[in-house]
């Protein structure tokens, strides 16, 4: 194998580790949410398994809205 092939293999491996780590973090984050019921937690976990990276991005988008709706954390306006 040439150097550029090794670089592609390394890049693919690192991206796989990143996606797996993001999924594990997202699953534990969903399980720790008090504002979600059991069905919602299961649905989020299934979303992470079916579409891994897209599910994590959607969770990162939806999470502040969930915490703001419960009244515990208020997002500060920056502008």
Secondary structure, 3 states (H helix, E strand, C coil): CCHHHHHHHHHHHHHHHHHHHHHHHHHHHHHHCCCCCHHHHHHHHHHHHHCHHHHHHHHHHHHHHHHHHHCCCCCCCCC
